[in-house]
Each structure stands twice: as structure tokens, then as C-alpha cells.
């Protein structure tokens, strides 16, 4: 640390003073300093040593290597994967300490608590860990209890970490984040209201049923490359909402629900996407991959990030329930208003125009899913 | 910094028991040996110095102990000198 900051880091033990010269992790700036430093080390490894695919998460560096490509690392007297040995030699040169017990390799590696298998291309959470966190969440989500901001931050941190294997469950933390917003006193008590309970219970219930295994293959697809993609175009207007399945030539329209929590067009654009996802339950066979097009960029953002505050978050939760139930991979894309003319005409109930654009289209009505509007689930 | 004293001794925080006292002394000696802490001096602080409290917590799921240096303690804490806007927004996987 800078000498002037070292002066501030005096420790007193048994009436003797000691100057702590190092970056202490209790310091507010320490994470940024550490990350800057390790970024430089990683830069040297990848640009100077040409070590490819080196990954790092705080102090956990990891990568993969072809089986059998090993080198002797003399200080430990053992053979380790080629890249690992080169990285350790770099650390030695820079004076970065390391311990043999943490220099591990194998067909499966534990990385930040997850079991990663690069051959099967899966990341999974150990079952006992999963169960431990489910009971942690259930014990936290007790109505009318209070927890400190610090406890809220801790559970948010743990759950965010889980999203590595349960990416669809991100909407389950929306209210927790909303409750923490603009608060900074770590010991201040925060009330566990019904919304917190509802979302965390939703999260725990899904975790219980899901296997906790992320197939990396399921993330790597696009409408151009995947074979079984179903396309849906959606739109909202001041008259209604609509979605159109061009491949099977079906269009659906609904008047705006009178009891929507918000009257903005953005809400109805997002509701149109949510409704289209619900319509998948009636398709046969249910597609593995779905690409939804909307001309509203906010809607694209919330469905791809799965991050939104209420009442948009209710739409996400409602949509994710369907995606999980039918094991559907979703992508939401932006399309220009001009290219979305069929869904646009459907949403305006301008059915003459719809038939003009797509002469043999079958048009039907639908009712937007009730739970997406914030109504209590049955 | 405006409003901060030139010298500040906020080190008073008695350790819980003899085991903790022995552990802290052992840790401090180790850090001095490794050059991470200075050699001891005192008993007075020098101009410009601040001293923060330490305590001991058990490591999660292990029988080992952990030395905690509290940079957030009390008035004029070290962390209170660091602007949150300068240090927030750190992405742990953003390297």
C-alpha cells in the first residue's frame, strides 16, 4: 500500500504498535486494488506468456488442458498440467505466494464452489450444498421477521452466486434488491414483507425441483444455427396486445386488460412477450428453442437479463415458470416497427390489414396470464 | 481530510479470551516475520497514524481462527475516508 495509507493501518496488540503494510480485505477499496493487480498478472500471463483461456475469479485462477499435457513443477516435485506450471512459474517470478494443496487438477474441478466438468460441458452444484442453501432461504423468508441489511446482503450474495447454475431464477431476487436500495447502515433492520417471502419461496421451490446442473450447450445457440426454433413476433398498441407465430400461421390478439398494474405501453409490450411464452404450452411438440421478436428495446433488455423491478418482475416470474416447466430456451430480439407489421396490425385489431399482409392467417383471441398481472396465484 | 484528526487511536477492543490473545500475537509475529507488518514500536502513535481495532472469529466450518482487522469501526474509520462511488461497481468476474 502507499506509505501514507500504511500509516493509517496501525494495529495495536499488547500495547505494541505494528504498521500493516498490505492491502487488507476489510478495506473498502481493497477489492478494486486486488482486481486491478490480478488483472495485470492475468494480462502478463495471456499477452506475454501466451497462456490461452486463463480464467480468474478473485483469487481463483482456472483453465483447461488436454489430458496428458503435463510438466514437472520442481518446487512441488510433481507433474501438473502444462499451463498450470507456466502460471506458477510466473507467480514465482513475481513473488506471488501459493500453496501445493490448492494447486489441483483433474477431469472435474471445483471452481468457486461448483463442480465443473469440461468434457461433459456441465456445471453443477453439489446436492448437499443445494439443500443447505434451500433451508437457508426458507429460514430467512419468514413473514413479519426482520433481518439486518448485512443479512440481506449476505443472502443476496449467496443467491447471486447460485445463478451460475440456475440462471432462470434471477427474478427471485428483485424485491430483495429493492429492499436494500438506498440503505447503507449494515445493522439497520429490514422488514421481511410478503413480496420478499413470495419471491424467495418461489426461488426455493424451483431450486428444490431443478437438478442444479447447467448444460453449457443449452446456452450456445442462435435462431440461425439451432434446428428446432419457433419464432414469435409480439406487439402492443393502445388497442391491444398480440403475438404471431409465422411458421404455423397463427395470430392471437387481446384487448388491454383493464386491471393491469401499469397503463404504460412498455408494460403491455412486456405483457405481450409474457403472453406469447404462455402460448407455448399449447404447441405440440413444445419447441426447445424460441426466438421472440419485439420492437421495444426495454422488453428485450428485461427478458434477456431477467432483471426488472415490480411489476415487470411479475411478468418475468410468470414467463420463467413456463420456460422451466417445458424446458424451453428463450431469446428475445429487437425488430424494427416496419418488420413487425403483422403483430402491429393484430394488436390494433386491424384484421383487414392483417389478412392483406398474410392472406391465410388464422386469427384467434387470448387472455393474458393472470399471474403476470400480480394477481395472487391459485 | 477535512474534519479528521491528525492522529486517531481507536484500537481499544479487548479480546474475548486467552486463546484469542495468543492467536493474535502468533499471527502478528508471523506477519512481521514475512515483512507484511512493521517491527513493533510504541506505546505511542506517531503523527499521521491511525490505529484500528482487531478481533478474532472462527473460520466457517473449520476449527481454525481468523484475525479480523476492522476498517469500518467507529468514528473516523478508515473506510469512512473512502468514497463509495470510487470503489463500488466492482465486478468480481470483470477482469
Boltz contact constraints between the chains, C-beta under 6 A:
constraints:
  - contact:
      token1: [A, 7]
      token2: [B, 48]
      max_distance: 6.0
  - contact:
      token1: [A, 7]
      token2: [B, 49]
      max_distance: 6.0
  - contact:
      token1: [A, 8]
      token2: [B, 50]
      max_distance: 6.0
  - contact:
      token1: [A, 8]
      token2: [B, 78]
      max_distance: 6.0
  - contact:
      token1: [A, 10]
      token2: [B, 49]
      max_distance: 6.0
  - contact:
      token1: [A, 10]
      token2: [B, 51]
      max_distance: 6.0
  - contact:
      token1: [A, 11]
      token2: [B, 54]
      max_distance: 6.0
  - contact:
      token1: [A, 12]
      token2: [B, 11]
      max_distance: 6.0
  - contact:
      token1: [A, 12]
      token2: [B, 51]
      max_distance: 6.0
  - contact:
      token1: [A, 13]
      token2: [B, 24]
      max_distance: 6.0
  - contact:
      token1: [A, 13]
      token2: [B, 28]
      max_distance: 6.0
  - contact:
      token1: [A, 15]
      token2: [B, 43]
      max_distance: 6.0
  - contact:
      token1: [A, 16]
      token2: [B, 40]
      max_distance: 6.0
  - contact:
      token1: [A, 16]
      token2: [B, 42]
      max_distance: 6.0
  - contact:
      token1: [A, 17]
      token2: [B, 41]
      max_distance: 6.0
  - contact:
      token1: [A, 17]
      token2: [B, 42]
      max_distance: 6.0
  - contact:
      token1: [A, 18]
      token2: [B, 28]
      max_distance: 6.0
  - contact:
      token1: [A, 18]
      token2: [B, 37]
      max_distance: 6.0
  - contact:
      token1: [A, 18]
      token2: [B, 38]
      max_distance: 6.0
  - contact:
      token1: [A, 18]
      token2: [B, 40]
      max_distance: 6.0
  - contact:
      token1: [A, 19]
      token2: [B, 38]
      max_distance: 6.0
  - contact:
      token1: [A, 20]
      token2: [B, 37]
      max_distance: 6.0
  - contact:
      token1: [A, 21]
      token2: [B, 36]
      max_distance: 6.0
  - contact:
      token1: [A, 22]
      token2: [B, 36]
      max_distance: 6.0
  - contact:
      token1: [A, 24]
      token2: [B, 69]
      max_distance: 6.0
  - contact:
      token1: [A, 26]
      token2: [B, 69]
      max_distance: 6.0
  - contact:
      token1: [A, 26]
      token2: [B, 71]
      max_distance: 6.0
  - contact:
      token1: [A, 27]
      token2: [B, 71]
      max_distance: 6.0
  - contact:
      token1: [A, 28]
      token2: [B, 79]
      max_distance: 6.0
  - contact:
      token1: [A, 28]
      token2: [B, 82]
      max_distance: 6.0
  - contact:
      token1: [A, 28]
      token2: [B, 87]
      max_distance: 6.0
  - contact:
      token1: [A, 29]
      token2: [B, 82]
      max_distance: 6.0
  - contact:
      token1: [A, 29]
      token2: [B, 87]
      max_distance: 6.0
  - contact:
      token1: [A, 31]
      token2: [B, 90]
      max_distance: 6.0
  - contact:
      token1: [A, 32]
      token2: [B, 87]
      max_distance: 6.0
  - contact:
      token1: [A, 32]
      token2: [B, 90]
      max_distance: 6.0
  - contact:
      token1: [A, 39]
      token2: [B, 95]
      max_distance: 6.0
  - contact:
      token1: [A, 42]
      token2: [B, 95]
      max_distance: 6.0
  - contact:
      token1: [A, 56]
      token2: [B, 95]
      max_distance: 6.0
  - contact:
      token1: [A, 57]
      token2: [B, 93]
      max_distance: 6.0
  - contact:
      token1: [A, 58]
      token2: [B, 92]
      max_distance: 6.0
